[in-house]
Amino acid sequence: MKKIVLAYSGGLDTSIILKWLQINYKAEVIAYTSNIGQNLNKRKIVQNAKRLGVKKL
């Protein structure tokens, strides 16, 4: 199985591309999130990623 690492913010744009990659490339998407000084709701990001089928975050 293909694996793709996606810089994931938990927002609409990255959530849509995450599903698109899963469907069109039949790939496992590994979501990468980093705090670079912005306000993050880590719990919400993790919940969104898991709901979308991400196994590694």
JOQUIFEN-V514108 format. One record per helix or strand of 2 or more residues. SS is the DSSP state (helix for helix, strand for strand). FROM is the first residue (numbers start at 1). LEN is the number of residues. Records with the same first field share a line. If there is no record, write none. Layout:
SS->FROM-LEN, FROM-LEN
This chain:
strand->2-6, 27-6
helix->12-14, 42-10
